Amino acid sequence: MNGFENNSQCVLEYLALFQALSAEEMDAEQCRQKWHMILEREQSSDGVQLAPPFLRQQFQLGERDFLLAMAALALEMDGGLRNTFRRKYALALPTIEYGLQLISPICPSSCETLAELAGDTMLCGLLLTTAELTAYPLERPLILCRTVLAFLTGLSMAEIPGCTPLMADEIQWLPLHERELAQVESWQAFGMENTLYLCAPAGAGRKTLLRRACGHVVWAKPEELSQFSSLDQDHALREMAALATLLDAPICAMPDSDRSVFRQLERLCRQYGIPLAALVEEDQALEGAKEVVRLPRQLSAEQRREVWAALVPQVGLDTAPKGAMTIGAILETAVLALRTAAADERKSVTVEDTRQAMVQRGGALEFGVRYQTDVTLEDMVLSDNVREQLELICQAALCGDKLAAWGLPRQREGVTAVFHGPSGTGKTMAASAIAYRLGMPLLRADLSQIMDKYVGETEKHLGRLFRSARENHCVLLFDEADSLFGKRAQVSSGHDKYANLSTSYLLQEIEQYDGIAILSTNLLSNFDEAFLRRLQYIVRFGLPDAALRERLWRQALPPERCAEELPYALLAQAELSPARILAAVRGAVVETLGSGREKVDLAGIITALKLELEKGNKSLPKPLTELCKTGKGGNGYGV
């Protein structure tokens, strides 16, 4: 007997069968013969994908349930069949009871039929829609869910709210997590009755790992469904379960905030034997988990270079991005770097392409303010000792990923430093200059958002801040850091206990941080000693001496901006920080512009300097005072 040439021929034969059953134009024996002829043609259709037998196999349907499903398909496709039912029964929708009558010449009902249909069968639970549920099973509507209808009629997949099918042939597998892959494969082969928890940060490759181990995966999004009504949630979840059964695939989902939709999905999967994988980011979300696979939170330097070489085939020397990154973050960076190179009609990616891609990629920043920096270390007026230490910090950041390869034990890539000294001495500007030198954005921690009066919230905010800094490869700056890293107090109240917990958590995070963290403070003595031991660099920013102050004045007021030659050496005798020198210059420039002049004169500078000194209850140095009194200094400067 000739087989079917395509799926449409097979479906039309079923449609003809049910048209004959509805018209009662054949007796029972003829109906059974036609049914067996369809089965024989299906078996003879070698190499042709047919939806009906595949549906029967995947859902493990018995003869009765399969024929009811095909009766629902025929009633959906043929308006004449629906009209015959409506004239005969005066009902809007065909029911399971009508379907049983329709197939009775082929598959008569038995005493057990009602009890079986009232149970949790694949037919009633997944294949048929759950709309208009009734207490009596035979009165349920005989309507196929969208997933099964789309598959039977076109071998296609219906669009389901809150769900995306991830196909196996769309992945690029990078062999980095072989041990974790073996764990998932073992679960897929032997232990799928348990929910598998994949614990890792976003972008670590959890869904790719599942697809590598299991083939197709149905990606469910409970957060999207949480806004639906209870009935619509139930519809969507059952559609997902039907799709997963058709694809012979697990469902993976990230639990919603209150886990209510995820718990419904978990119950449904357990009920119908569908494997479920939960994607979580923190160990706190593993309550009740029986099977857990943990992926590394970040890639090592060697793994980053391996992933980069796979994603960017033609690269220049040492162009792989630095810092603690996930596979997803490296992929996003590679796409942007390749786009930049292509725009310049270059085949290879350069270090500058990677740097621009890192800045452009951005990402979700939480509990911090990001700055684009344009200050260089060369722009800053610093003592030789401070400049040498800042250069060392830059060198440590650039070679951090090579320390382990060198052979130094237990080395991490991160750099931690504290800048301490009086206000206005350039601590924040130095952090900005380091970020510029390294080609990284500067992320300043927003303490007003981080600190929280509720127990445990400060730690959560800190965790998300560090994660943002890792994902975006930022220089992380804690300004006025002693408010966070202060000394732990003796426990005399519950408040002291929880404040100490926040400090201890912060010490752990900063020690494990693989990026660049810079802390600035005016009072180093306020820091917890345990934290000071963890610091790699402690840089003291003192007030500049007279020589440095003169350089600062010359840099801020070059001769071409001045109406006359200035006594820079005399101006430098005023003991001010770099920030206050710039404030005095700004005041003089504002007065100049307000007067309609184009260049600053000495009188305006001395007036602005006097106002700035008065802020700190200081007076003009004696030589400048004498200059003001006489109107002429020893060097001939007129005021």
C-alpha positions as CSV (number, residue, x, y, z in Angstrom):
1,M,0.0,0.0,0.0
2,N,1.3,3.4,-0.9
3,G,2.2,5.7,2.0
4,F,1.4,9.4,2.4
5,E,3.5,11.8,0.4
6,N,3.2,14.6,2.9
7,N,1.5,15.5,6.2
8,S,-1.5,17.3,4.5
9,Q,-2.5,14.0,2.8
10,C,-2.5,12.2,6.1
11,V,-4.6,14.9,7.9
12,L,-7.1,15.0,5.0
13,E,-7.6,11.2,5.3
14,Y,-8.5,11.7,9.0
15,L,-10.9,14.5,8.0
16,A,-12.6,12.2,5.5
17,L,-12.9,9.5,8.1
18,F,-14.7,11.8,10.6
19,Q,-16.9,13.2,7.8
20,A,-18.1,9.6,7.1
21,L,-18.6,8.9,10.8
22,S,-20.6,12.1,11.2
23,A,-22.8,11.3,8.2
24,E,-23.2,7.6,9.3
25,E,-22.7,6.6,5.7
26,M,-20.6,3.6,6.6
27,D,-21.2,0.8,9.1
28,A,-18.9,0.0,12.0
29,E,-16.9,-2.6,10.0
30,Q,-16.3,-0.2,7.1
31,C,-15.2,2.5,9.5
32,R,-12.7,0.2,11.2
33,Q,-11.3,-0.9,7.8
34,K,-10.8,2.8,6.8
35,W,-9.1,3.5,10.1
36,H,-6.7,0.6,9.7
37,M,-6.0,1.6,6.1
38,I,-4.9,5.0,7.4
39,L,-2.6,3.3,10.0
40,E,-1.1,1.1,7.3
41,R,-0.4,4.1,5.0
42,E,1.3,5.9,7.9
43,Q,3.6,2.9,8.4
44,S,4.4,2.8,4.7
45,S,5.4,6.5,4.6
46,D,9.1,6.1,5.1
47,G,11.1,9.3,5.3
48,V,8.0,11.5,5.4
49,Q,7.3,13.5,8.6
50,L,3.7,12.9,9.6
51,A,2.2,14.8,12.6
52,P,-0.6,12.3,13.7
53,P,1.6,9.3,14.4
54,F,4.3,11.5,16.0
55,L,1.6,13.0,18.3
56,R,0.4,9.6,19.3
57,Q,3.9,8.5,20.1
58,Q,5.1,11.6,22.0
59,F,2.0,11.8,24.2
60,Q,1.8,8.0,24.5
61,L,-1.9,8.1,23.6
62,G,-4.2,5.1,23.5
63,E,-6.5,4.5,20.6
64,R,-9.5,6.2,22.2
65,D,-7.6,9.4,23.3
66,F,-5.9,9.7,19.9
67,L,-9.1,9.4,18.0
68,L,-10.7,12.0,20.3
69,A,-7.8,14.4,19.5
70,M,-8.2,13.8,15.8
71,A,-12.0,14.3,16.1
72,A,-11.3,17.7,17.7
73,L,-9.0,18.5,14.7
74,A,-11.7,17.5,12.2
75,L,-14.3,19.6,14.0
76,E,-11.8,22.6,14.0
77,M,-11.1,22.2,10.2
78,D,-14.5,21.4,8.8
79,G,-17.4,23.9,9.4
80,G,-19.9,21.3,8.0
81,L,-19.0,18.9,10.9
82,R,-19.6,21.7,13.4
83,N,-22.9,22.7,11.9
84,T,-24.1,19.1,12.0
85,F,-23.3,18.9,15.7
86,R,-25.0,22.2,16.4
87,R,-28.2,21.2,14.6
88,K,-28.3,17.9,16.3
89,Y,-27.5,19.0,19.9
90,A,-28.3,22.8,19.9
91,L,-24.9,23.5,21.6
92,A,-22.3,26.0,20.6
93,L,-19.2,23.8,21.3
94,P,-18.7,20.0,20.7
95,T,-18.0,18.1,23.8
96,I,-16.0,15.0,24.8
97,E,-19.3,13.1,25.0
98,Y,-20.0,14.0,21.4
99,G,-16.5,12.9,20.4
100,L,-17.0,9.5,22.1
101,Q,-20.3,9.0,20.1
102,L,-18.5,10.0,16.9
103,I,-15.7,7.4,17.3
104,S,-17.9,4.7,18.8
105,P,-18.0,2.6,15.5
106,I,-14.2,2.4,15.7
107,C,-13.6,2.5,19.5
108,P,-16.7,1.8,21.6
109,S,-16.8,3.2,25.1
110,S,-16.3,1.0,28.1
111,C,-17.3,1.1,31.7
112,E,-13.9,2.5,32.6
113,T,-14.1,5.4,30.1
114,L,-15.7,7.9,32.3
115,A,-13.3,7.3,35.2
116,E,-10.3,7.5,32.9
117,L,-11.4,10.8,31.4
118,A,-12.0,12.2,34.8
119,G,-8.3,11.5,35.7
120,D,-5.1,13.3,34.8
121,T,-4.8,12.1,31.2
122,M,-2.6,13.6,28.6
123,L,-5.7,14.2,26.4
124,C,-7.7,16.2,29.0
125,G,-4.7,17.8,30.7
126,L,-2.6,18.9,27.8
127,L,-4.1,18.3,24.3
128,L,-7.5,19.9,24.9
129,T,-7.9,23.5,25.9
130,T,-8.8,24.1,29.6
131,A,-11.5,26.7,28.8
132,E,-14.8,26.4,30.5
133,L,-13.9,23.7,32.9
134,T,-16.8,21.7,34.3
135,A,-17.2,19.2,37.1
136,Y,-18.5,16.6,34.7
137,P,-15.7,15.4,32.3
138,L,-18.0,14.5,29.4
139,E,-19.3,18.1,29.2
140,R,-15.8,19.5,28.6
141,P,-15.3,21.1,25.2
142,L,-13.6,19.0,22.6
143,I,-11.2,21.8,21.4
144,L,-7.5,21.3,20.7
145,C,-4.9,23.6,22.3
146,R,-3.1,25.9,19.9
147,T,0.2,24.1,20.2
148,V,-1.2,20.7,19.1
149,L,-3.5,22.3,16.4
150,A,-0.5,24.2,14.8
151,F,1.6,21.0,14.9
152,L,-1.0,18.7,13.4
153,T,-2.0,21.1,10.6
154,G,1.4,22.5,9.6
155,L,4.1,20.9,11.6
156,S,4.7,24.3,13.1
157,M,4.9,25.8,16.5
158,A,2.2,28.2,17.8
159,E,3.2,31.4,19.6
160,I,2.6,31.0,23.3
161,P,2.6,33.9,25.8
162,G,5.5,33.9,28.1
163,C,7.3,31.1,26.2
164,T,10.1,30.7,23.6
165,P,11.3,27.5,22.1
166,L,15.1,27.3,21.9
167,M,16.2,24.9,19.2
168,A,19.4,22.9,19.5
169,D,20.8,23.7,16.1
170,E,20.9,27.4,16.9
171,I,23.7,27.3,19.5
172,Q,27.4,27.8,19.4
173,W,28.9,25.5,22.0
174,L,32.2,26.5,23.7
175,P,33.7,23.6,25.6
176,L,34.3,25.4,28.9
177,H,31.9,23.7,31.4
178,E,32.5,20.0,30.6
179,R,32.0,18.8,34.2
180,E,28.7,20.7,34.6
181,L,27.6,19.4,31.2
182,A,28.2,15.8,32.4
183,Q,26.0,16.6,35.4
184,V,23.2,17.9,33.3
185,E,23.4,14.9,30.9
186,S,23.2,12.6,33.9
187,W,20.1,14.4,35.1
188,Q,18.6,14.2,31.6
189,A,19.3,10.4,31.4
190,F,18.4,9.3,34.9
191,G,17.0,11.9,37.2
192,M,14.5,14.1,35.5
193,E,11.8,13.5,38.1
194,N,13.6,16.2,40.2
195,T,13.7,19.9,39.3
196,L,17.2,20.7,38.2
197,Y,18.5,24.0,39.7
198,L,21.2,25.7,37.6
199,C,22.9,28.3,39.8
200,A,24.9,30.9,38.0
201,P,24.8,34.7,37.2
202,A,22.9,35.8,34.0
203,G,25.0,35.3,30.9
204,A,26.9,32.3,32.3
205,G,25.5,30.0,29.6
206,R,22.9,28.0,31.5
207,K,20.4,27.8,28.7
208,T,23.2,26.9,26.2
209,L,24.3,24.1,28.6
210,L,20.8,22.7,28.7
211,R,20.5,22.8,24.9
212,R,23.8,21.1,24.6
213,A,22.8,18.3,27.0
214,C,19.1,17.9,26.1
215,G,18.7,19.3,22.5
216,H,15.6,21.5,22.3
217,V,14.5,23.5,25.3
218,V,11.3,25.4,26.1
219,W,12.2,28.7,27.7
220,A,9.3,29.8,30.0
221,K,9.0,33.3,31.5
222,P,6.8,33.2,34.6
223,E,7.3,36.9,35.3
224,E,5.4,37.7,32.0
225,L,2.6,35.4,33.1
226,S,2.3,36.8,36.6
227,Q,0.1,39.7,35.2
228,F,-2.4,37.3,33.6
229,S,-5.6,36.0,35.2
230,S,-5.5,32.6,36.9
231,L,-7.3,30.9,33.9
232,D,-5.0,32.5,31.3
233,Q,-1.9,31.4,33.4
234,D,-3.2,27.9,33.4
235,H,-3.8,28.0,29.6
236,A,-0.3,29.2,28.9
237,L,1.4,26.8,31.2
238,R,-0.4,23.8,29.7
239,E,0.4,25.0,26.2
240,M,4.1,25.1,27.3
241,A,3.9,21.6,28.7
242,A,2.3,20.4,25.5
243,L,5.1,22.0,23.4
244,A,7.7,20.5,25.6
245,T,6.2,17.0,25.1
246,L,6.0,17.5,21.4
247,L,9.7,18.5,21.3
248,D,10.7,15.9,23.8
249,A,12.4,18.8,25.6
250,P,12.7,20.1,29.2
251,I,11.2,23.4,30.3
252,C,13.6,25.9,31.8
253,A,12.4,28.9,33.7
254,M,13.7,31.6,36.1
255,P,11.3,31.6,39.1
256,D,9.1,34.7,39.4
257,S,9.5,37.1,42.3
258,D,6.9,35.4,44.5
259,R,7.4,32.0,42.8
260,S,3.6,31.5,42.5
261,V,3.6,30.9,38.7
262,F,6.7,28.8,38.9
263,R,5.1,26.6,41.5
264,Q,2.2,26.0,39.2
265,L,4.6,25.1,36.4
266,E,6.5,22.8,38.7
267,R,3.3,20.9,39.7
268,L,2.2,20.6,36.1
269,C,5.6,19.2,35.0
270,R,5.6,16.7,37.9
271,Q,2.1,15.7,37.1
272,Y,2.8,14.9,33.4
273,G,6.5,13.8,33.7
274,I,8.0,16.8,32.0
275,P,11.6,17.7,33.0
276,L,12.0,21.2,34.5
277,A,15.1,23.2,35.0
278,A,15.1,26.3,37.2
279,L,17.6,29.1,36.5
280,V,18.7,30.9,39.7
281,E,21.5,33.3,40.5
282,E,21.9,33.0,44.2
283,D,22.1,30.2,46.7
284,Q,19.2,31.7,48.7
285,A,16.9,30.7,45.8
286,L,17.7,27.0,46.3
287,E,15.2,26.2,49.1
288,G,13.9,22.7,48.7
289,A,16.2,22.0,45.7
290,K,17.2,18.3,45.4
291,E,19.5,18.6,42.4
292,V,21.8,21.5,41.9
293,V,24.5,22.3,39.2
294,R,26.6,25.4,39.9
295,L,28.4,27.1,37.0
296,P,31.4,29.3,37.7
297,R,30.4,32.9,38.5
298,Q,33.0,34.1,35.9
299,L,35.6,32.9,33.5
300,S,39.3,32.7,34.1
301,A,41.7,34.8,32.0
302,E,42.6,31.7,30.0
303,Q,38.9,30.9,29.4
304,R,38.1,34.5,28.3
305,R,40.9,34.3,25.7
306,E,39.6,31.0,24.5
307,V,36.0,32.3,24.1
308,W,37.3,35.5,22.5
309,A,39.3,33.5,19.9
310,A,36.3,31.4,19.1
311,L,34.0,34.4,18.7
312,V,36.5,36.7,16.9
313,P,38.5,34.6,14.5
314,Q,40.8,37.4,13.3
315,V,42.1,39.4,16.2
316,G,45.1,41.5,17.0
317,L,47.5,40.8,19.9
318,D,46.0,40.7,23.4
319,T,42.6,42.1,22.4
320,A,40.5,39.9,24.7
321,P,38.5,42.0,27.2
322,K,39.8,42.2,30.7
323,G,38.0,41.7,34.0
324,A,35.4,39.2,35.4
325,M,33.0,38.5,32.6
326,T,30.5,35.8,31.7
327,I,30.2,34.2,28.3
328,G,27.2,36.3,27.5
329,A,29.1,39.6,28.3
330,I,32.0,38.5,26.1
331,L,29.6,37.6,23.2
332,E,28.0,41.1,23.4
333,T,31.4,42.7,23.4
334,A,32.6,40.6,20.5
335,V,29.6,41.6,18.4
336,L,30.2,45.3,19.0
337,A,34.0,45.1,18.4
338,L,33.5,43.3,15.1
339,R,30.9,45.9,14.1
340,T,33.5,48.7,14.9
341,A,36.2,47.0,12.8
342,A,33.8,46.4,9.9
343,A,32.8,50.0,9.9
344,D,36.5,50.9,9.4
345,E,36.7,48.2,6.7
346,R,39.2,46.2,8.8
347,K,39.1,42.4,9.1
348,S,40.9,42.2,12.5
349,V,39.8,43.6,15.8
350,T,42.2,45.9,17.7
351,V,42.6,46.7,21.4
352,E,40.8,50.0,20.8
353,D,37.9,48.2,19.2
354,T,37.5,46.1,22.3
355,R,37.8,49.2,24.6
356,Q,35.1,51.0,22.6
357,A,32.9,47.9,22.7
358,M,33.2,47.6,26.5
359,V,32.2,51.3,26.9
360,Q,29.4,50.9,24.3
361,R,28.0,47.6,25.7
362,G,26.9,49.3,28.9
363,G,24.4,47.0,30.6
364,A,22.2,47.3,33.6
365,L,23.9,49.5,36.3
366,E,22.4,49.4,39.8
367,F,23.3,51.3,42.9
368,G,26.0,53.2,41.1
369,V,26.6,56.3,38.8
370,R,28.6,55.7,35.7
371,Y,31.0,58.4,34.4
372,Q,32.7,58.8,31.1
373,T,36.3,59.9,32.0
374,D,38.6,62.2,30.0
375,V,41.2,63.0,32.7
376,T,44.7,61.5,32.3
377,L,47.4,61.0,34.8
378,E,49.6,63.3,32.8
379,D,47.0,66.1,33.3
380,M,47.3,65.9,37.1
381,V,49.9,67.7,39.2
382,L,51.1,65.1,41.6
383,S,54.1,64.4,43.8
384,D,56.5,61.8,42.4
385,N,55.6,59.3,45.1
386,V,51.9,59.5,44.4
387,R,52.4,59.3,40.7
388,E,54.6,56.2,41.0
389,Q,51.9,54.4,43.1
390,L,49.1,55.3,40.6
391,E,51.3,53.9,37.8
392,L,51.8,50.7,39.8
393,I,48.0,50.3,40.2
394,C,47.6,50.6,36.5
395,Q,50.3,48.1,35.8
396,A,48.7,45.7,38.4
397,A,45.4,46.0,36.6
398,L,46.9,45.3,33.2
399,C,48.8,42.2,34.2
400,G,46.4,40.8,36.7
401,D,45.3,38.0,34.4
402,K,48.9,36.9,33.9
403,L,49.7,36.3,37.6
404,A,48.3,32.8,37.9
405,A,50.0,31.8,34.6
406,W,53.3,33.1,36.1
407,G,53.0,30.6,38.9
408,L,51.9,32.7,41.9
409,P,49.5,30.7,44.0
410,R,46.0,31.9,44.8
411,Q,46.2,35.1,42.8
412,R,43.1,37.0,41.7
413,E,42.9,39.6,38.9
414,G,41.4,42.3,41.1
415,V,43.2,45.4,42.4
416,T,42.1,47.1,45.6
417,A,43.4,50.5,46.7
418,V,42.5,53.2,49.1
419,F,43.2,56.9,48.5
420,H,43.3,58.9,51.7
421,G,44.0,62.5,52.5
422,P,42.4,65.9,53.0
423,S,39.4,67.0,50.8
424,G,40.2,68.5,47.4
425,T,43.6,66.8,47.0
426,G,42.6,64.8,43.8
427,K,41.5,61.4,45.1
428,T,38.4,61.2,42.9
429,M,40.2,62.7,39.9
430,A,43.0,60.1,40.3
431,A,40.4,57.3,40.2
432,S,39.0,58.9,37.0
433,A,42.5,59.1,35.5
434,I,43.1,55.4,36.2
435,A,39.9,54.4,34.5
436,Y,40.8,56.5,31.5
437,R,44.3,54.9,31.4
438,L,42.8,51.4,31.5
439,G,40.0,52.2,28.9
440,M,37.3,51.5,31.5
441,P,34.3,53.5,32.6
442,L,34.2,54.7,36.2
443,L,31.3,53.5,38.4
444,R,30.8,55.5,41.6
445,A,28.9,53.7,44.3
446,D,25.7,55.6,45.3
447,L,25.7,55.2,49.1
448,S,22.2,56.9,49.3
449,Q,20.8,53.9,47.4
450,I,23.0,51.2,49.0
451,M,22.3,51.9,52.7
452,D,19.0,50.6,53.8
453,K,17.3,50.5,57.2
454,Y,15.8,47.0,56.6
455,V,17.8,44.0,57.7
456,G,19.6,42.3,54.8
457,E,18.7,44.9,52.2
458,T,22.1,46.7,52.3
459,E,23.9,43.4,51.6
460,K,21.5,42.7,48.6
461,H,22.2,46.2,47.2
462,L,26.0,45.7,47.6
463,G,25.8,42.3,45.8
464,R,24.0,43.9,42.9
465,L,26.5,46.8,42.8
466,F,29.4,44.4,42.5
467,R,27.6,42.3,39.9
468,S,27.0,45.5,37.8
469,A,30.6,46.4,38.1
470,R,31.7,43.0,36.9
471,E,29.3,42.8,34.0
472,N,30.3,46.3,32.8
473,H,34.0,45.9,33.5
474,C,34.1,49.2,35.5
475,V,36.5,50.8,37.9
476,L,34.4,50.8,41.1
477,L,34.8,53.9,43.3
478,F,33.6,54.1,46.8
479,D,33.8,57.8,47.7
480,E,33.7,58.7,51.4
481,A,34.2,55.0,51.9
482,D,34.6,55.0,55.7
483,S,30.8,55.2,56.0
484,L,30.7,51.6,54.5
485,F,34.1,50.2,55.6
486,G,34.1,51.7,59.1
487,K,35.2,49.8,62.2
488,R,32.9,47.2,63.5
489,A,31.3,48.1,66.8
490,Q,31.0,46.0,70.0
491,V,27.6,44.3,69.9
492,S,25.4,46.0,72.4
493,S,22.1,45.9,70.4
494,G,20.5,44.3,67.5
495,H,21.4,47.3,65.3
496,D,25.1,46.8,66.1
497,K,24.8,43.1,65.2
498,Y,23.3,43.8,61.8
499,A,25.6,46.7,61.0
500,N,28.6,44.4,61.7
501,L,27.0,41.8,59.3
502,S,26.9,44.4,56.5
503,T,30.6,45.3,57.1
504,S,31.6,41.6,57.2
505,Y,29.7,41.0,53.9
506,L,31.4,44.0,52.3
507,L,34.8,42.7,53.4
508,Q,34.1,39.3,51.7
509,E,32.9,40.9,48.5
510,I,35.8,43.3,48.2
511,E,38.2,40.4,48.8
512,Q,36.6,38.3,46.1
513,Y,36.2,41.1,43.6
514,D,38.2,40.5,40.4
515,G,37.9,44.1,39.1
516,I,39.4,47.3,40.2
517,A,38.0,48.8,43.4
518,I,39.2,52.2,44.7
519,L,38.1,53.7,48.0
520,S,38.6,57.3,49.0
521,T,38.4,58.7,52.5
522,N,39.5,61.7,54.5
523,L,40.3,59.7,57.6
524,L,42.1,56.4,57.2
525,S,41.9,55.7,60.9
526,N,38.2,55.2,60.6
527,F,38.6,52.0,58.5
528,D,38.2,48.5,60.0
529,E,41.7,47.0,60.5
530,A,40.5,43.7,58.9
531,F,39.8,45.6,55.7
532,L,43.1,47.5,55.7
533,R,44.9,44.1,55.7
534,R,43.1,43.2,52.5
535,L,44.2,46.3,50.6
536,Q,47.0,46.0,48.0
537,Y,47.7,49.7,47.7
538,I,47.3,52.6,50.2
539,V,48.0,56.0,48.6
540,R,48.2,59.1,50.7
541,F,47.2,62.4,48.9
542,G,48.7,65.2,50.9
543,L,48.4,68.9,50.4
544,P,50.7,70.1,47.7
545,D,53.9,71.9,48.6
546,A,54.8,75.3,47.2
547,A,56.4,73.9,44.0
548,L,53.3,71.8,43.2
549,R,51.0,74.7,44.0
550,E,52.9,76.9,41.5
551,R,52.5,74.2,38.8
552,L,48.8,74.1,39.6
553,W,48.5,77.9,39.2
554,R,50.4,77.8,35.9
555,Q,48.3,75.0,34.6
556,A,45.0,76.6,35.5
557,L,46.1,80.1,34.3
558,P,48.5,79.9,31.4
559,P,50.1,83.2,30.3
560,E,47.9,83.5,27.1
561,R,44.8,83.7,29.4
562,C,46.2,86.5,31.5
563,A,46.2,90.3,30.9
564,E,49.7,90.6,32.5
565,E,52.5,88.4,33.8
566,L,51.5,86.8,37.1
567,P,53.6,86.3,40.2
568,Y,53.0,82.5,40.2
569,A,55.5,81.9,43.0
570,L,53.8,84.4,45.3
571,L,50.3,83.0,44.5
572,A,51.7,79.5,45.4
573,Q,52.5,80.7,49.0
574,A,48.8,80.4,49.8
575,E,48.4,76.9,51.2
576,L,45.4,75.5,49.3
577,S,44.4,72.1,48.0
578,P,44.3,71.6,44.2
579,A,40.5,71.8,44.3
580,R,40.5,75.1,46.2
581,I,43.1,76.6,43.8
582,L,40.8,75.7,40.9
583,A,37.9,77.3,42.8
584,A,39.9,80.5,43.2
585,V,40.7,80.5,39.5
586,R,37.1,79.9,38.6
587,G,36.0,82.9,40.8
588,A,38.5,85.1,39.0
589,V,37.4,83.9,35.5
590,V,33.7,84.5,36.4
591,E,34.5,88.1,37.5
592,T,36.4,88.7,34.3
593,L,33.6,87.4,32.1
594,G,31.1,89.4,34.0
595,S,33.1,92.6,33.5
596,G,33.2,92.0,29.7
597,R,37.0,91.4,29.7
598,E,38.7,88.7,27.8
599,K,41.7,88.1,30.0
600,V,42.2,87.7,33.7
601,D,44.2,90.3,35.6
602,L,46.1,90.1,38.9
603,A,43.6,92.2,40.8
604,G,40.8,89.8,40.0
605,I,42.9,86.8,40.9
606,I,43.9,88.2,44.3
607,T,40.3,89.1,45.1
608,A,39.1,85.6,44.3
609,L,42.1,84.1,46.2
610,K,41.2,86.2,49.3
611,L,37.6,85.0,49.2
612,E,38.7,81.3,49.0
613,L,41.1,81.7,51.9
614,E,38.4,83.3,54.1
615,K,36.4,80.1,53.7
616,G,39.0,78.4,55.9
617,N,39.5,81.4,58.2
618,K,42.9,82.1,56.5
619,S,44.3,85.4,55.3
620,L,46.4,86.2,52.3
621,P,50.1,85.4,52.6
622,K,52.2,88.5,53.7
623,P,53.9,89.1,50.3
624,L,50.5,89.2,48.6
625,T,49.1,91.5,51.4
626,E,52.0,93.8,50.9
627,L,51.3,93.7,47.2
628,C,47.7,94.7,47.7
629,K,48.7,97.6,50.1
630,T,51.3,99.2,48.0
631,G,49.8,98.4,44.6
632,K,53.3,97.4,43.5
633,G,55.3,94.4,44.6
634,G,59.0,93.9,44.7
635,N,58.9,92.5,41.2
636,G,57.0,95.4,39.8
637,Y,53.5,93.9,39.7
638,G,50.8,96.5,39.9
639,V,47.4,95.8,41.5
